[in-house]
């Protein structure tokens, strides 16, 4: 029996979808992209060009929901399917687009550069809990024009895993698709076996910016999966009620899917988001808040009801260091996400909301992910009789179950073995191994991973083509050369 | 009579604390009707409420919705009294004038609006131009109202570069240090603020008020 968390009953799911469709008519959706407005007008949506407000009738929404795929896969470098979007499959990737990293020695939140992203990539590559990489931090040692695509460049050089990424402009998205196509063997091959999904963000409340809608159109036509990251902020940029925010999320996603499917029917897209409640004391957006997780779980339920692949931002925290708050918030978020059957859960490694990545947190979060995965694996009926077959010869003696063959056969299936970051030692053992807390153990684990990491073997022609392509863009951005990278001799 | 006046001041303060714009406007009209000096209504009545909510917020006892609603009630009361102030040729004494805006190409405004509310509550006169504002418009407004601070918000890594452009424009026109520039937004780091020669940055609205006070020499 697989456990499943449902915060909404069926009637509530229907009401959310119904009211979301009402929002698409009144007040409508602001669409700041002319091409998207034209696509909508052409199928009969009512467009107020002056105010860029579009009213989308329900039948247009239903039409889009008929053509949108219910599942798709992401592939690794070698073309093996590794991530299943759709159904109740659960995957995790590190939180993306942080601007700083936690330095373990000084606890400083240092502005991120290439070497920091590479550390994050190496750690995430080595941990099986992360089914995909993300373009985890922005590297400030390259010019702004290169920020989005340069992150992808480093991921492609240091990883073989599928990638959750996103572009920062309507120009660079084409470059990023071209980069992925170099490794896939062309744009058609990329479409058939996409390695990456691109995050695309509406702006709350109910706005598709020129950039956001532009991304939807480009990605739909490229046939590369788009992931809607709708982010209602309950009480500030969306209704204060959690259900009101879930409904706004639905309206933003539905309108996004309509634009996307109108640009190219049948292209894959994900019902995703990074909502949060709005903290009324500090004005922040707490991704570690339980209400944030409740919004995520609820909108995922709505997305599943519509038969769509799902995504959410969970497993992040507002804590600034790897402390108890970081652990409990990240752990709870990950567990809620897993129990909700969300296909891709982004956010691990993140401190200070989504601003600061930490390799040490990535290894700690991986333990939480493993626990959550064990949880959703559920209670298993392993034996014909649940217990009565175990007592022969036991004679009321504790410890005798350890001598049973079946214990040896089944303990690995019944119990998840945590890594060394989790302490289950005796007091004596703990003292003898240095009286370390979680952070100290995580630091050691990160050092071990970095020492044993080996860059994946990539086709040298692919790699050279990719470098030439990115170098050319760097030249256009006014850079003589790209930052030098350890392990890589630049051409 | 003076007891009535005392009661009116108290009600004014309370209307701000309650965040009730209808009542604060009603009380402002009452003040005009009984020929109460408009500056007295503001400083002895409404401002007392703003200060109270500001203090409570600082203590973690009041929350943003209360602060924002108090700011709205204050704004409505002052707007009602303003024509009277003008007639008398009087002006409120403020901490200084601030122009706030989100840079061109960026439509995020929650953080900026909060900074505006906090600055107003702390005695600054805030002109919030809103989102997606080109540099020349922001600078133009700052010159028009003789502002001492421009506060520039950017939430996107793609739009933060506009902060630098505005600062360069001010330098070109020799408008600094007369006009100081505070920058803010999720992707804004101290390194960035230093690099673009901004006068300061803060990660949150409380810090922004502290910075603004420093910049006008009233910390």
Interface residues (C-beta under 8 A of the other chain):
Chain A: X97 X99 X100 X111 X138 X140 X144 X147 X168 X169 X203 X207 X209 X211 X233 X235 X236 X237 X278 X279 X280 X281 X282 X283 X284 X355
Chain B: X60 X63 X64 X65 X107 X108 X110 X111 X114 X156 X157 X158 X161 X186 X187 X189 X191 X192 X204 X205
